[in-house]
């Protein structure tokens, strides 16, 4: 708790400083990071046969290809392009060190024993209900696989509500544009891809908190649902998901760059 109080004080001081400082905003969206969740010895969630790490990697590569082929002025970076494990800090570093304009983390959902289905796009924030907290806990628990995770993530405990207090004060700078992009993703899924949208939500995802840019985490569907597993595991389903995110990105880029 002592470390959390110190961090809260430092964040509060930082926010007070920036509240009186005029920031220059670059409206260009020229660098995007695509983050395929999990990988390597971390399979993520799974269905009867499909593994999250494999499904989201294929969607991520398809999304990147759509952007590269149709928007040559945009630099596309990947946190992984193969089946390998990447720590949260390294994922965020790809965005932060390359001054990315948008970070898109792609995942697949699961609720054992329930017939849940549909897409969800998350932005960084405090979870407002138990289900959001459970999703963030599951995704954040990946850090337990990292060596010296307590030192590396400064005592963050994915199962402790106290650890999430920090998130409420530190994400306001990118919240508006994160929400803007997230809404476009879910609109595309619902209106163009024909998916059932569960909407835009907020939760305390560590990988989003660590990025210093607008960022979202896309849950593309439930592998625990047999019908959705079949869709997400298919080449056509992956194409449709990737194309929906691509169109959302294209709209987002045009909208942001039109702001003077």
C-alpha positions in Angstrom: 0.0 0.0 0.0 2.9 2.4 0.7 4.1 2.1 -2.9 0.6 2.7 -4.2 0.2 5.9 -2.1 3.5 7.2 -3.4 2.6 6.5 -7.0 -0.8 8.1 -6.6 0.8 11.2 -5.2 3.3 11.4 -8.1 0.5 10.9 -10.7 -1.6 13.6 -9.0 1.4 16.0 -9.1 1.9 15.2 -12.8 -1.7 15.8 -13.7 -1.6 19.2 -11.8 1.4 20.1 -13.9 0.0 19.2 -17.2 -3.4 20.9 -16.4 -1.6 24.2 -16.5 0.6 23.4 -19.5 -0.3 23.9 -23.1 0.3 20.7 -25.1 1.0 20.6 -28.8 -1.1 17.8 -30.4 0.1 16.1 -33.6 -3.1 15.1 -35.5 -1.2 12.7 -37.8 -1.9 9.0 -37.5 1.1 7.5 -39.3 2.3 4.7 -37.0 0.1 1.9 -35.7 1.1 -1.0 -33.5 -0.8 -4.3 -33.8 -0.5 -6.5 -30.8 -1.4 -10.2 -31.1 -2.2 -11.3 -27.6 -0.5 -14.2 -25.8 1.9 -16.5 -27.8 4.5 -19.2 -27.2 4.1 -21.0 -23.9 1.0 -18.7 -23.2 -1.9 -20.1 -25.3 -4.5 -17.7 -23.9 -8.0 -19.0 -23.9 -9.1 -21.9 -26.0 -12.2 -23.7 -27.5 -12.5 -27.3 -28.4 -9.6 -27.1 -30.8 -8.7 -23.4 -31.5 -6.2 -21.6 -29.3 -6.4 -17.8 -28.8 -2.8 -17.2 -29.5 -3.1 -18.7 -33.0 -6.4 -17.1 -33.9 -5.4 -13.6 -32.9 -2.0 -13.8 -34.6 -3.7 -14.7 -37.9 -6.2 -11.8 -37.5 -3.3 -9.4 -36.6 -1.3 -10.3 -39.7 -4.4 -9.9 -41.9 -5.1 -6.5 -40.4 -1.6 -5.4 -40.9 -1.6 -6.5 -44.5 -4.9 -4.6 -45.2 -3.3 -1.4 -43.8 0.0 -1.9 -45.6 -1.6 -2.6 -49.0 -4.2 0.1 -48.8 -2.6 2.9 -46.8 1.1 2.9 -47.8 1.8 6.1 -45.8 1.1 4.3 -42.5 3.9 2.4 -40.8 2.7 -0.9 -39.3 4.6 -2.4 -36.4 3.9 -5.8 -34.8 4.6 -6.9 -31.2 4.9 -10.4 -32.7 4.6 -12.0 -36.1 5.3 -15.6 -35.0 4.2 -17.9 -32.2 6.4 -16.5 -29.5 5.8 -15.1 -26.0 6.2 -11.4 -25.5 6.1 -9.7 -22.1 3.7 -6.8 -21.5 6.5 -4.3 -21.1 8.0 -5.3 -24.4 4.6 -5.0 -26.1 4.2 -1.5 -24.8 7.7 -0.6 -25.6 7.1 -1.2 -29.3 4.5 1.6 -29.2 6.3 3.9 -26.8 9.7 3.8 -28.4 8.4 4.2 -31.9 6.0 7.1 -30.9 3.0 5.1 -32.2 -0.2 7.0 -32.9 -2.5 4.0 -32.0 -2.1 0.7 -30.3 -4.5 -2.2 -31.1 -4.3 -5.3 -29.0 -6.3 -8.3 -30.4 -7.7 -11.1 -28.2 -10.4 -13.7 -28.0 -12.7 -14.2 -25.1 -14.0 -17.2 -23.1 -16.5 -17.9 -20.3 -16.5 -21.5 -19.3 -20.0 -22.9 -18.7 -21.8 -20.0 -20.4 -23.0 -19.5 -23.9 -21.8 -15.9 -24.2 -21.1 -14.6 -27.7 -20.2 -11.3 -29.4 -17.4 -8.8 -29.7 -16.2 -6.3 -27.1 -13.7 -3.5 -27.4 -12.0 -2.2 -24.2 -10.3 1.0 -23.4 -8.2 1.6 -20.3 -10.3 2.5 -17.2 -11.7 1.3 -14.0 -14.0 -1.7 -14.4 -17.6 -0.8 -13.6 -18.8 -4.3 -13.1 -17.5 -7.7 -12.0 -17.4 -9.3 -15.5 -15.1 -6.5 -16.8 -12.9 -7.1 -13.8 -12.7 -10.8 -14.5 -11.7 -10.2 -18.1 -8.9 -7.8 -17.1 -7.7 -10.2 -14.3 -7.5 -13.0 -16.8 -5.5 -11.0 -19.4 -3.3 -9.3 -16.7 -2.5 -12.7 -15.1 -0.1 -13.3 -18.0 2.6 -11.3 -16.1 2.8 -14.2 -13.6 4.7 -16.1 -16.3 7.4 -13.4 -16.4 10.6 -13.7 -14.5 10.8 -11.3 -11.5 7.4 -9.9 -12.4 7.0 -8.3 -8.9 10.0 -6.1 -9.5 9.4 -5.6 -13.2 5.8 -4.4 -12.7 6.5 -2.6 -9.4 4.4 -4.9 -7.2 1.3 -4.9 -9.4 -1.0 -7.8 -8.5 -3.5 -8.7 -11.2 -5.8 -10.2 -8.5 -5.8 -7.2 -6.2 -8.4 -4.5 -6.6 -6.0 -2.1 -4.9 -3.5 -2.4 -7.8 -6.1 -1.0 -10.1 -6.5 2.3 -8.2 -3.6 3.7 -10.2 -5.4 3.4 -13.4 -8.2 5.8 -12.5 -5.8 8.8 -12.4 -3.3 8.1 -15.2 -5.3 7.5 -18.5 -7.2 10.7 -19.1 -4.8 12.0 -21.7 -5.7 9.4 -24.3 -9.2 8.4 -23.2 -11.1 10.4 -25.7 -9.3 9.1 -28.8 -9.2 5.6 -27.4 -13.0 5.7 -27.0 -13.4 7.2 -30.5 -11.5 4.4 -32.2 -13.2 1.7 -30.0 -16.6 2.9 -31.0 -15.7 2.7 -34.6 -14.5 -0.9 -34.2 -17.7 -2.0 -32.6 -19.8 -0.1 -35.2 -18.0 -1.9 -38.0 -18.5 -5.3 -36.3 -22.2 -4.7 -35.8 -23.1 -2.9 -39.1 -20.7 -4.3 -41.6 -19.3 -7.6 -40.4 -22.7 -8.8 -39.0 -21.3 -9.6 -35.5 -23.2 -9.2 -32.3 -21.6 -6.3 -30.5 -21.5 -6.2 -26.8 -20.3 -2.6 -26.9 -17.3 -0.5 -25.8 -16.2 -1.2 -22.2 -13.6 0.0 -19.7 -11.3 -2.2 -17.6 -7.8 -2.1 -16.1 -5.7 -3.8 -18.7 -2.0 -3.5 -17.8 -0.8 -3.5 -21.4 -3.0 -0.5 -22.3 -2.0 1.4 -19.2 1.7 1.0 -20.1 1.3 2.5 -23.6 1.6 6.3 -24.0 -0.8 6.6 -26.9 -4.5 6.0 -27.7 -5.0 2.2 -27.3 -7.7 -0.4 -27.3 -8.0 -4.1 -26.6 -10.4 -6.0 -29.0 -12.1 -9.2 -27.8 -13.0 -10.6 -31.2 -15.5 -13.3 -29.9 -15.8 -16.2 -27.5 -13.9 -19.4 -28.2 -16.0 -21.0 -25.5 -18.9 -20.7 -27.8 -18.8 -23.4 -30.4 -20.3 -21.3 -33.2 -18.0 -18.4 -32.6 -15.0 -20.7 -32.3 -15.8 -22.0 -35.8 -16.1 -18.5 -37.2 -12.9 -17.2 -35.5 -10.9 -20.3 -36.6 -12.0 -20.0 -40.2 -10.0 -18.0 -42.8 -13.2 -16.2 -43.8 -14.0 -15.2 -40.3 -10.5 -13.9 -39.7 -10.7 -11.9 -42.9 -14.0 -10.3 -41.8 -12.7 -9.4 -38.4 -9.5 -7.9 -39.8 -11.4 -6.0 -42.4 -13.8 -4.5 -39.8 -10.9 -3.2 -37.7 -9.2 -1.9 -40.8 -12.2 0.1 -41.9 -12.5 1.5 -38.3 -8.8 2.5 -38.5 -9.3 4.2 -41.9 -12.2 6.2 -40.5 -10.4 7.0 -37.3 -7.3 8.3 -39.2 -9.4 10.5 -41.5 -11.4 11.9 -38.6 -8.3 12.7 -36.4 -6.4 14.2 -39.2 -9.3 16.5 -40.1 -9.2 18.1 -36.7 -7.4 21.4 -36.8 
